[in-house]
Amino acid sequence: MAEKKSKKVETAKASSKADEFRTKSTDELTDQVAKLKKEQFNLRFQKANGQLEKTARIRAVRRDIARIETILAETRRKAG
């Protein structure tokens, strides 16, 4: 039963992050994606050199990029 409760909390965090991204303009979102992709590159580079300490950050950055790109696709679909 405790597992179900923790999954609900995780889902709530993800939706609030998506809601936060939805309030931003498309220019802000594209800038954010560019920034996250640079961070992703640096994280991959650190991992290859064995210098990366927080390996979970790679996954978090990848998911944030996916969230933002999904929201950008939604706004393009609504506009077009």
NUVOGU-979359 format. One record per atom (N, C-alpha, C): residue number from 1; residue in one letter; atom name; x, y, z. Coordinates in steps of 0.2 Angstrom, whole numbers. Layout:
BEGIN
R resi resn name    xx    yy    zz
R  NUM    A   CA     X     Y     Z
...
! end
This chain:
BEGIN
R resi resn name    xx    yy    zz
R    1    M    N     4    -6     0
R    1    M   CA     0     0     0
R    1    M    C     4     6     0
R    2    A    N    10     6     3
R    2    A   CA    15    12     3
R    2    A    C    17    13    -4
R    3    E    N    18     8    -8
R    3    E   CA    21     9   -14
R    3    E    C    16    13   -19
R    4    K    N     9    11   -18
R    4    K   CA     5    15   -22
R    4    K    C     5    23   -20
R    5    K    N     6    24   -14
R    5    K   CA     6    31   -12
R    5    K    C    12    35   -14
R    6    S    N    18    31   -14
R    6    S   CA    23    35   -17
R    6    S    C    23    36   -25
R    7    K    N    20    31   -28
R    7    K   CA    19    32   -35
R    7    K    C    14    38   -37
R    8    K    N     9    39   -33
R    8    K   CA     5    45   -34
R    8    K    C     9    51   -33
R    9    V    N    13    51   -28
R    9    V   CA    17    57   -26
R    9    V    C    22    59   -32
R   10    E    N    25    54   -35
R   10    E   CA    29    55   -41
R   10    E    C    25    57   -47
R   11    T    N    19    55   -48
R   11    T   CA    15    57   -54
R   11    T    C    13    64   -53
R   12    A    N    12    66   -46
R   12    A   CA    10    73   -45
R   12    A    C    16    78   -46
R   13    K    N    22    76   -45
R   13    K   CA    28    80   -46
R   13    K    C    29    81   -54
R   14    A    N    28    75   -57
R   14    A   CA    29    76   -65
R   14    A    C    24    80   -68
R   15    S    N    18    80   -66
R   15    S   CA    12    84   -69
R   15    S    C    14    92   -67
R   16    S    N    16    93   -61
R   16    S   CA    17   100   -59
R   16    S    C    23   103   -63
R   17    K    N    28    99   -64
R   17    K   CA    33   101   -69
R   17    K    C    31   102   -76
R   18    A    N    27    98   -78
R   18    A   CA    24    99   -85
R   18    A    C    19   106   -85
R   19    D    N    16   107   -80
R   19    D   CA    12   113   -79
R   19    D    C    16   119   -79
R   20    E    N    22   118   -75
R   20    E   CA    26   124   -75
R   20    E    C    29   125   -82
R   21    F    N    31   120   -86
R   21    F   CA    33   121   -93
R   21    F    C    28   124   -97
R   22    R    N    21   122   -96
R   22    R   CA    16   125  -100
R   22    R    C    15   132   -99
R   23    T    N    17   135   -94
R   23    T   CA    16   142   -92
R   23    T    C    21   147   -96
R   24    K    N    26   143   -98
R   24    K   CA    32   147  -102
R   24    K    C    30   148  -109
R   25    S    N    33   153  -112
R   25    S   CA    32   154  -120
R   25    S    C    36   149  -124
R   26    T    N    35   149  -130
R   26    T   CA    39   144  -134
R   26    T    C    46   146  -135
R   27    D    N    47   152  -135
R   27    D   CA    55   154  -135
R   27    D    C    58   152  -129
R   28    E    N    55   153  -123
R   28    E   CA    58   151  -117
R   28    E    C    59   143  -116
R   29    L    N    54   140  -119
R   29    L   CA    55   132  -119
R   29    L    C    61   130  -124
R   30    T    N    61   133  -130
R   30    T   CA    67   131  -134
R   30    T    C    73   133  -131
R   31    D    N    74   139  -128
R   31    D   CA    80   140  -124
R   31    D    C    82   135  -119
R   32    Q    N    76   133  -115
R   32    Q   CA    77   128  -110
R   32    Q    C    80   121  -113
R   33    V    N    77   119  -119
R   33    V   CA    79   113  -122
R   33    V    C    86   114  -124
R   34    A    N    88   119  -127
R   34    A   CA    95   120  -129
R   34    A    C   100   119  -123
R   35    K    N    98   123  -117
R   35    K   CA   102   122  -111
R   35    K    C   102   115  -108
R   36    L    N    97   112  -108
R   36    L   CA    97   105  -106
R   36    L    C   101   100  -110
R   37    K    N   101   101  -117
R   37    K   CA   105    97  -121
R   37    K    C   112    98  -120
R   38    K    N   114   104  -119
R   38    K   CA   121   106  -117
R   38    K    C   123   102  -111
R   39    E    N   118   102  -106
R   39    E   CA   120    99   -99
R   39    E    C   120    91  -100
R   40    Q    N   116    89  -105
R   40    Q   CA   116    82  -106
R   40    Q    C   122    80  -109
R   41    F    N   125    84  -114
R   41    F   CA   131    82  -117
R   41    F    C   137    82  -112
R   42    N    N   137    87  -108
R   42    N   CA   142    87  -102
R   42    N    C   142    81   -98
R   43    L    N   136    79   -96
R   43    L   CA   135    73   -92
R   43    L    C   137    67   -95
R   44    R    N   136    66  -101
R   44    R   CA   138    60  -105
R   44    R    C   146    60  -105
R   45    F    N   149    66  -106
R   45    F   CA   156    67  -106
R   45    F    C   159    65  -100
R   46    Q    N   156    68   -94
R   46    Q   CA   159    66   -88
R   46    Q    C   158    59   -86
R   47    K    N   153    55   -89
R   47    K   CA   152    48   -87
R   47    K    C   157    44   -91
R   48    A    N   158    46   -97
R   48    A   CA   164    43  -101
R   48    A    C   170    43   -98
R   49    N    N   172    49   -95
R   49    N   CA   178    50   -91
R   49    N    C   178    47   -84
R   50    G    N   173    45   -82
R   50    G   CA   172    42   -75
R   50    G    C   172    47   -70
R   51    Q    N   170    53   -71
R   51    Q   CA   170    59   -66
R   51    Q    C   163    60   -64
R   52    L    N   158    57   -67
R   52    L   CA   151    58   -65
R   52    L    C   149    55   -58
R   53    E    N   146    59   -54
R   53    E   CA   144    57   -47
R   53    E    C   137    55   -47
R   54    K    N   133    60   -49
R   54    K   CA   126    59   -49
R   54    K    C   123    56   -56
R   55    T    N   123    50   -56
R   55    T   CA   121    47   -63
R   55    T    C   114    48   -64
R   56    A    N   110    49   -59
R   56    A   CA   102    49   -60
R   56    A    C   101    56   -63
R   57    R    N   105    61   -63
R   57    R   CA   104    67   -67
R   57    R    C   103    66   -74
R   58    I    N   107    61   -77
R   58    I   CA   106    60   -84
R   58    I    C    99    58   -86
R   59    R    N    96    54   -82
R   59    R   CA    89    52   -83
R   59    R    C    84    58   -82
R   60    A    N    85    62   -77
R   60    A   CA    81    67   -76
R   60    A    C    81    73   -81
R   61    V    N    87    74   -84
R   61    V   CA    88    79   -89
R   61    V    C    85    76   -96
R   62    R    N    86    70   -97
R   62    R   CA    82    67  -103
R   62    R    C    75    67  -103
R   63    R    N    72    66   -97
R   63    R   CA    65    66   -96
R   63    R    C    62    74   -96
R   64    D    N    66    78   -94
R   64    D   CA    64    85   -94
R   64    D    C    64    88  -102
R   65    I    N    69    85  -105
R   65    I   CA    69    87  -113
R   65    I    C    63    84  -116
R   66    A    N    61    78  -114
R   66    A   CA    55    75  -117
R   66    A    C    49    78  -116
R   67    R    N    48    81  -109
R   67    R   CA    42    84  -107
R   67    R    C    42    91  -111
R   68    I    N    47    94  -112
R   68    I   CA    47   101  -115
R   68    I    C    45   100  -122
R   69    E    N    48    95  -126
R   69    E   CA    47    94  -133
R   69    E    C    40    92  -134
R   70    T    N    37    88  -129
R   70    T   CA    30    86  -130
R   70    T    C    26    92  -129
R   71    I    N    27    96  -125
R   71    I   CA    23   102  -124
R   71    I    C    24   107  -130
R   72    L    N    30   107  -133
R   72    L   CA    31   111  -139
R   72    L    C    27   108  -145
R   73    A    N    26   102  -145
R   73    A   CA    23    98  -150
R   73    A    C    15   100  -149
R   74    E    N    13   100  -143
R   74    E   CA     6   101  -142
R   74    E    C     4   108  -144
R   75    T    N     8   113  -143
R   75    T   CA     7   120  -144
R   75    T    C     7   121  -152
R   76    R    N    12   117  -155
R   76    R   CA    12   118  -163
R   76    R    C     5   115  -166
R   77    R    N     3   109  -163
R   77    R   CA    -3   106  -165
R   77    R    C    -9   111  -164
R   78    K    N   -10   114  -159
R   78    K   CA   -15   119  -157
R   78    K    C   -15   125  -162
R   79    A    N    -9   127  -163
R   79    A   CA    -8   133  -168
R   79    A    C    -9   132  -175
R   80    G    N    -7   126  -177
R   80    G   CA    -8   124  -184
R   80    G    C   -14   120  -186
! end
